[in-house]
């Protein structure tokens, strides 16, 4: 029988990201992080709670969140008359890298400890299950990598629960801790620009598996010490200044055009103010905010089946300036 040389091994976001975690841990001083072993043997990597963190940490954590199937670059960009450091992300495996790994779809809640969890380990626990059924992906791995958006170190009980749910031994688990109100946090959140657009397109009816390549960029928001303001700024970086580009194989141009038109943040009824103001007006209740707001400012989609290209949305630097409290 002739050997099938075109067959490829199944992608594993945890095994691929593990080598990046090892690099982060082994070069902790370079990346401004602090790594330690928990009582159960798991590895905790602090990227901003007590550690310095920074742009280098934020960049590699973005790539870890993408399961090792995407790249991130830091560059400087002008937004009208405002210049800011920015992050550019690209991947040839957008569905698995963003929705199957990077998406913050796991809410950790054990006793009084809560954190938003993202990254490769989600593909072991299938959180949320409906999403993994939709993208038809799950990972098989004896190692697990999770990123927690948190300003508090998780207690041992949380570590054990995570390892149990991932079905790995604690000494095969690495958990990276990234506070929102840090440079590393701001960097890795803006690094979710492509994922935000992928999720929005999926919610509007696009089969994400039809999107074959993706890239995008967003400014890295200036840091604010308070969580709510930092969270608002990082959201606004994507919603008011983030730009994405996707290549898709779609049968119906007209249908795709209508979807793209509905995809940017400006299509939301909640659009037009810094997120912290919108959040306050909603009584600090996320469920009162139109979920359609959480999208890139601009989406460009190339339909490789027909050659057509569609663009929708706009950047609004003035709102973003208000968001970051720019002093002139």
SVG drawing of the C-alpha trace seen along z (x, -y; Angstrom):
<svg xmlns="http://www.w3.org/2000/svg" viewBox="-30 -70 47 72">
<polyline fill="none" stroke="black" stroke-width="0.4" points="0.0,0.0 1.4,-3.4 2.2,-5.5 0.0,-8.6 2.6,-11.3 0.0,-14.1 -1.5,-13.0 -0.8,-15.3 -0.9,-14.7 -3.8,-16.1 -3.1,-19.6 -2.6,-19.7 -2.8,-23.2 -1.5,-22.0 1.5,-20.1 2.5,-22.9 2.0,-25.6 4.0,-23.6 7.3,-24.4 6.5,-28.1 5.6,-27.8 9.0,-26.1 10.7,-29.0 8.8,-31.5 9.7,-29.6 13.3,-28.9 13.9,-32.5 11.9,-34.0 14.3,-36.9 14.2,-37.9 10.4,-37.9 10.0,-39.6 8.0,-36.7 8.4,-34.6 7.8,-30.8 7.3,-28.6 6.0,-25.1 2.9,-24.5 2.6,-21.9 1.0,-19.5 3.7,-20.1 2.0,-22.4 3.9,-25.3 2.6,-28.8 4.0,-31.7 3.3,-35.2 3.4,-37.7 2.3,-40.8 0.9,-40.2 4.3,-40.6 6.5,-40.1 7.4,-42.9 5.9,-41.4 5.8,-43.6 5.7,-43.6 7.8,-40.5 5.7,-38.5 2.5,-39.8 3.6,-38.8 4.6,-35.2 1.5,-34.8 -0.6,-35.8 1.1,-33.0 0.6,-30.6 -3.1,-31.5 -3.2,-30.7 -2.0,-27.3 1.3,-27.9 -0.6,-28.1 -0.4,-31.8 2.3,-34.5 2.3,-37.9 4.5,-40.9 4.8,-44.2 5.1,-47.3 4.4,-51.1 1.5,-52.5 -0.1,-55.9 -3.9,-56.2 -4.7,-59.6 -2.5,-61.9 -2.0,-59.4 1.0,-56.9 0.9,-53.8 2.6,-50.4 0.4,-47.8 0.2,-44.1 -0.2,-42.3 -1.5,-38.7 -1.6,-36.2 -2.6,-32.5 -3.2,-29.9 -5.3,-27.9 -7.8,-30.6 -10.6,-28.3 -8.5,-26.1 -6.0,-28.8 -8.6,-31.4 -11.9,-29.7 -10.4,-26.4 -7.8,-27.9 -7.5,-31.6 -11.2,-32.4 -11.9,-33.2 -14.6,-30.6 -13.9,-29.0 -15.1,-30.8 -13.0,-29.5 -15.1,-29.7 -14.0,-27.8 -15.2,-29.0 -14.3,-32.7 -11.8,-32.5 -12.8,-33.6 -10.9,-34.1 -11.4,-34.1 -9.5,-31.2 -8.4,-31.0 -5.8,-29.1 -5.1,-25.5 -6.5,-23.7 -10.0,-24.6 -9.7,-22.1 -9.2,-19.3 -12.2,-20.3 -14.4,-21.4 -15.5,-24.6 -17.9,-25.7 -19.0,-22.3 -21.3,-23.9 -18.4,-25.8 -16.2,-22.7 -19.1,-20.8 -19.5,-23.6 -15.8,-23.8 -15.5,-20.0 -12.2,-20.0 -10.9,-18.6 -7.4,-18.1 -5.7,-14.9 -2.7,-15.7 -0.9,-14.6 0.1,-18.3 -2.2,-21.3 -1.6,-25.0 -4.1,-27.6 -3.9,-31.4 -5.9,-33.2 -6.8,-36.8 -6.4,-37.5 -4.6,-39.7 -4.7,-36.9 -2.7,-33.6 -5.1,-30.6 -5.1,-28.5 -4.1,-24.8 -7.7,-23.7 -8.1,-25.6 -5.0,-24.1 -6.2,-20.5 -9.6,-21.2 -8.1,-22.4 -5.8,-19.4 -8.7,-17.1 -10.9,-18.6 -8.1,-18.5 -7.3,-14.9 -3.6,-15.6 -1.3,-15.2 -0.6,-18.5 3.0,-18.3 1.9,-18.3 -0.1,-21.6 1.2,-25.1 -0.9,-28.1 0.0,-31.6 -1.3,-34.6 -1.9,-37.9 -3.6,-40.8 -5.6,-43.1 -4.0,-46.3 -0.5,-45.5 1.5,-45.9 1.5,-42.1 -2.3,-42.0 -3.0,-44.9 -0.8,-43.3 -2.3,-39.9 -5.9,-41.3 -5.3,-43.4 -3.7,-40.2 -7.3,-38.7 -8.2,-41.0 -8.5,-38.2 -10.4,-35.9 -12.9,-38.7 -13.8,-38.9 -13.9,-35.2 -16.4,-34.8 -18.6,-37.6 -18.6,-36.1 -19.5,-32.7 -22.3,-34.3 -23.7,-35.8 -23.9,-32.5 -20.5,-31.9 -19.1,-28.4 -15.7,-29.3 -14.2,-26.2 -14.7,-28.1 -12.2,-30.8 -8.8,-29.6 -6.4,-32.4 -6.7,-35.5 -4.7,-38.4 -5.3,-41.7 -3.9,-44.4 -4.9,-46.7 -3.2,-49.3 -1.9,-48.2 -3.8,-50.3 -2.0,-52.4 -2.1,-50.8 -4.6,-51.9 -4.2,-50.6 -7.9,-49.9 -9.4,-46.8 -12.6,-48.3 -10.8,-51.1 -8.2,-48.7 -10.8,-46.3 -12.6,-49.2 -9.5,-50.4 -8.5,-47.0 -12.0,-46.5 -12.0,-49.9 -8.6,-49.1 -10.4,-46.4 -13.8,-48.0 -12.6,-51.4 -9.2,-50.9 -8.8,-47.2 -8.6,-46.0 -8.9,-42.4 -8.6,-40.5 -9.9,-37.1 -9.7,-34.7 -12.8,-32.5 -14.2,-29.9 -17.9,-30.9 -20.5,-29.8 -22.8,-32.8 -21.2,-36.3 -24.4,-38.2 -24.9,-36.3 -21.3,-36.8 -21.6,-40.5 -24.6,-40.9 -22.9,-39.1 -19.7,-41.2 -21.8,-44.4 -23.3,-43.3 -20.0,-42.2 -18.1,-45.4 -18.6,-47.0 -20.2,-50.1 -23.2,-47.9 -24.1,-47.6 -26.7,-49.8 -24.3,-50.2 -21.5,-51.7 -20.2,-55.3 -18.8,-55.7 -15.8,-54.4 -16.7,-51.0 -16.4,-52.1 -19.2,-54.6 -21.4,-52.0 -20.7,-49.6 -21.7,-52.2 -24.9,-53.1 -25.7,-49.3 -25.4,-49.2 -22.2,-47.2 -24.2,-44.4 -22.6,-42.8 -26.0,-41.2 -27.5,-44.6 -24.8,-45.4 -25.5,-44.4 -23.1,-41.5 -22.7,-42.7 -20.5,-45.5 -17.6,-43.1 -16.1,-43.0 -13.3,-44.7 -13.7,-48.2 -13.0,-47.1 -13.4,-43.7 -12.2,-42.8 -13.1,-39.5 -11.8,-38.0 -13.9,-35.2 -11.3,-33.0 -14.1,-31.1 -15.2,-34.1 -12.4,-36.6 -14.7,-39.1 -13.6,-41.2 -15.9,-42.9 -15.1,-45.6 -17.3,-47.0 -16.8,-49.2 -14.7,-52.2 -12.1,-53.2 -13.0,-56.0 -9.8,-57.3 -11.6,-60.1 -13.5,-57.7 -10.4,-55.7 -8.5,-58.8 -11.3,-59.5 -11.0,-55.9 -7.3,-56.1 -7.6,-59.5 -5.3,-61.2 -4.0,-64.5 -3.1,-67.1"/>
</svg>
